[in-house]
Amino acid sequence: MSGGEEYKHQTIDELFASMFSDVEARPQPPAEIEQAVFVQILRQWEMQRANKKRKKVIYLSMAAAVLMALLIQPLFFSSSELPKHPVTLGTVLKFTGEVSVFTEDHHFNLSSQAQPFPLSQGLSLATAAESGFSIKWGEGNKKIRVDQETELNLLSDSQIQLVFGRLYVDVPPRSSTSSQGNGLQIVTRFGTVRHIGTQFIVAINDRQVEIKVREGSVSIEDRRQSYTTRSGEKGTLDASGDFSTESIQTYGPSWNWVEEFVPAFDIEGRTLSDFLAWIHRETGKKLHYESIAAETLARHTILHGASIEMKPMLALDLVLQTSELSWNEQAGTIHLFLEP
């Protein structure tokens, strides 16, 4: 029997079995390839959601399909596992150390090759020691910063579940919807934290949840009632349902980790007073102009240059070296003055 005749008598399964019988198993793709492909999958889900009226089916070429299969086989999702209407809730802006992303069946670590990384509903994230990341959340200018050894679940566009660890929420007042329930909520096993245009830290462990408020006010609601924590206070709700508050500083060691993920400040064309207001917001320290002349100078000085991406107090020292203003700090207040 000729070779051609032999193939005629083989089934399709037998033919493919003979073709690949001597092929060795493919090595696992590098983590950055897995992640990059996963990012593309998330973005394709978003494109499909935004284009509901599209009815044509696009067929990939055989070569492209085989290449994609080779890349994503270890991350393969069956059609039943893919969310039909995925929602992008936020974007990881930057991170340090080891940040893990979990789906129902897979997990991988963030890598710089796949930034900015879109976050969809249903994902979970966890940070290792000496790790953390920052998120741009939803519409407006809401930001979330996540500390080391923290785990959270993305429940919806309005809810994040904090399992353990701590995070910092920065919601400018104009980004707040209202206190009636449509704003960002941090869900914990002790109660649900709701903001009212504010900056605050939520920290949870096995015994209690703590809320430290730098600006605005925050409520936490358990099964019995709602409690409010205001600027300059720490509210604590423990496992027995007891709630207490105490006065705290809005700056200092317990806030220092937040400055690791301060967003860049674009100074080009901004006034010096804009920059100083940014310093105030990012450090929690008050500003005090020692004279009307010093305040007037800050309002009329226009800055030029590249975006500043460094810890605020270092940025303050750098920028004021090019200004006629000098400064010193006393008890959490930055004093600004003109040299005599």
Backbone hydrogen bonds, N-H to C=O, Kabsch-Sander energy under -0.5 kcal/mol:
donor,donor_aa,acceptor,acceptor_aa,energy
6,E,2,S,-2.5
7,Y,3,G,-1.9
8,K,4,G,-1.4
9,H,5,E,-1.0
9,H,6,E,-0.7
10,Q,7,Y,-1.2
15,L,11,T,-2.4
16,F,12,I,-2.5
17,A,13,D,-2.2
18,S,14,E,-2.2
19,M,15,L,-1.9
20,F,16,F,-2.0
21,S,17,A,-0.5
23,V,20,F,-1.1
33,I,30,P,-0.7
34,E,30,P,-2.0
35,Q,31,A,-2.7
36,A,32,E,-2.4
37,V,33,I,-2.5
38,F,34,E,-2.3
39,V,35,Q,-2.7
40,Q,36,A,-1.9
41,I,37,V,-2.2
42,L,38,F,-2.4
43,R,39,V,-2.4
44,Q,40,Q,-2.3
45,W,41,I,-2.2
46,E,42,L,-2.0
47,M,43,R,-2.2
48,Q,44,Q,-2.4
49,R,45,W,-2.2
50,A,46,E,-2.4
51,N,47,M,-0.7
52,K,49,R,-0.6
54,R,51,N,-1.7
58,I,56,K,-0.5
59,Y,57,V,-0.6
60,L,58,I,-0.6
65,A,61,S,-2.4
66,V,62,M,-2.5
67,L,63,A,-2.3
68,M,64,A,-2.5
69,A,65,A,-2.2
70,L,66,V,-2.1
71,L,67,L,-1.7
72,I,68,M,-2.7
73,Q,69,A,-1.3
75,L,72,I,-1.8
76,F,73,Q,-1.6
81,E,78,S,-1.7
82,L,78,S,-1.0
89,L,87,V,-0.7
89,L,119,L,-3.1
90,G,119,L,-1.3
91,T,136,K,-2.0
92,V,117,F,-2.8
93,L,91,T,-0.6
93,L,134,S,-2.3
94,K,134,S,-0.8
96,T,132,G,-2.6
99,V,97,G,-0.6
100,S,126,A,-3.0
101,V,108,F,-3.3
102,F,124,S,-3.1
103,T,106,H,-3.1
108,F,101,V,-1.9
110,L,99,V,-2.8
114,A,111,S,-1.6
115,Q,112,S,-1.2
117,F,92,V,-1.0
119,L,90,G,-3.1
120,S,118,P,-0.5
121,Q,87,V,-1.6
122,G,154,L,-2.9
123,L,120,S,-1.7
124,S,102,F,-2.1
125,L,152,L,-2.5
126,A,100,S,-2.1
127,T,150,T,-2.4
128,A,98,E,-2.1
131,S,128,A,-1.0
132,G,96,T,-2.1
133,F,146,V,-1.4
134,S,94,K,-2.4
135,I,144,I,-3.2
136,K,91,T,-2.5
137,W,135,I,-0.6
137,W,142,K,-2.2
138,G,89,L,-2.5
138,G,136,K,-0.5
142,K,137,W,-0.5
142,K,139,E,-0.7
143,K,170,D,-2.2
144,I,135,I,-2.3
145,R,168,Y,-2.6
146,V,133,F,-3.3
147,D,166,R,-2.2
149,E,128,A,-1.1
151,E,164,F,-2.2
152,L,125,L,-2.4
153,N,161,Q,-2.4
154,L,123,L,-2.9
155,L,153,N,-1.0
155,L,159,Q,-1.2
156,S,159,Q,-1.9
159,Q,156,S,-0.5
160,I,185,Q,-2.3
161,Q,153,N,-2.9
162,L,160,I,-0.6
162,L,187,V,-2.4
163,V,151,E,-2.0
163,V,161,Q,-0.8
164,F,151,E,-1.3
165,G,204,I,-1.6
167,L,202,V,-2.1
168,Y,145,R,-2.9
169,V,200,F,-3.0
170,D,143,K,-2.9
171,V,169,V,-0.5
171,V,198,T,-3.3
175,S,172,P,-2.4
176,S,172,P,-0.6
176,S,173,P,-1.1
185,Q,158,S,-2.6
186,I,193,V,-2.4
187,V,160,I,-3.0
187,V,185,Q,-0.7
188,T,191,G,-1.8
192,T,221,E,-2.2
193,V,186,I,-3.0
194,R,219,S,-3.0
195,H,184,L,-1.0
196,I,217,S,-1.3
199,Q,215,E,-1.6
200,F,169,V,-2.1
201,I,212,K,-2.6
202,V,167,L,-2.6
203,A,210,E,-2.4
204,I,165,G,-2.7
205,N,208,Q,-2.3
209,V,237,L,-2.4
210,E,203,A,-3.2
211,I,235,G,-2.6
212,K,201,I,-2.1
213,V,211,I,-0.5
213,V,233,E,-2.3
214,R,199,Q,-2.5
214,R,212,K,-0.6
215,E,199,Q,-1.6
217,S,196,I,-0.7
218,V,229,T,-2.9
219,S,194,R,-2.6
220,I,227,Y,-2.7
221,E,192,T,-2.2
222,D,225,Q,-2.2
227,Y,220,I,-2.8
229,T,218,V,-3.5
231,S,216,G,-1.3
232,G,213,V,-2.6
233,E,213,V,-0.5
233,E,230,R,-1.6
234,K,246,E,-2.7
235,G,211,I,-2.7
236,T,244,S,-2.8
237,L,209,V,-2.3
238,D,242,D,-2.2
239,A,207,R,-1.8
241,G,238,D,-1.9
244,S,236,T,-2.0
246,E,234,K,-1.4
248,I,232,G,-2.4
255,W,252,G,-2.1
256,N,252,G,-0.7
256,N,253,P,-0.8
258,V,255,W,-1.3
259,E,255,W,-0.6
259,E,256,N,-1.2
260,E,257,W,-1.4
261,F,258,V,-1.4
262,V,259,E,-1.1
265,F,308,I,-2.7
266,D,264,A,-0.6
267,I,265,F,-0.9
269,G,303,L,-2.5
270,R,267,I,-2.5
272,L,298,A,-0.7
272,L,301,T,-2.1
273,S,298,A,-1.9
275,F,271,T,-1.8
276,L,272,L,-2.4
277,A,273,S,-2.1
278,W,274,D,-1.9
279,I,275,F,-2.1
280,H,276,L,-2.2
281,R,277,A,-2.3
282,E,278,W,-2.4
283,T,279,I,-1.6
284,G,280,H,-2.4
286,K,332,G,-1.9
288,H,334,I,-2.5
290,E,336,L,-3.2
295,E,291,S,-1.8
296,T,292,I,-2.7
297,L,293,A,-2.3
298,A,294,A,-1.9
299,R,295,E,-1.9
300,H,296,T,-1.6
301,T,297,L,-1.1
302,I,300,H,-0.6
303,L,270,R,-3.5
308,I,265,F,-3.0
309,E,307,S,-0.6
314,L,311,K,-0.6
315,A,311,K,-2.2
316,L,312,P,-2.7
317,D,313,M,-1.9
318,L,314,L,-2.1
319,V,315,A,-2.9
320,L,316,L,-2.3
321,Q,317,D,-0.7
321,Q,318,L,-0.6
322,T,319,V,-1.6
323,S,320,L,-1.3
326,S,337,F,-3.1
328,N,335,H,-1.6
330,Q,333,T,-2.5
333,T,330,Q,-1.4
334,I,286,K,-3.6
335,H,328,N,-3.1
335,H,333,T,-0.7
336,L,288,H,-2.8
337,F,326,S,-2.3
339,E,324,E,-1.0
